[in-house]
Amino acid sequence: MSAALKYTLARIGLFVAVLAALWFVDLNVFLKLMLALAFSAALSFFLLRGWRDELAGEMATATERRRAEKERLRSALAGEDQTPTDTPPTPPTPTEDPDPRR
């Protein structure tokens, strides 16, 4: 399972758990949702640190891979990936002329 999916599902689960705990408090529904959002964000900062770091590592790796691929494509489009040759091309080896009329 990817780190992004794990972290997202954990954040949603934490929000639902806090909302369920606040559901029995006598408050407005909008206020319950806002409090659940705030409390779950604060709790996820501490409880989900490992998964958040894992997600950041995966994102950094993907970014570096995209950057390298982008540079490779740019150099290929600019023609920089071909090795330059300093020597002129060698002439073809002489062969018998297939047309004897010359």
Secondary structure, DSSP 8 states (H G I E B T S, - for coil): --HHHHHHHHHHHHHHHHHHHHTTSSS-HHHHHHHHHHHHHHHHHHHTHHHHHHHHHHHHHHHHHHHHHHHHHHHHHHTTTS----S----------S-TT-
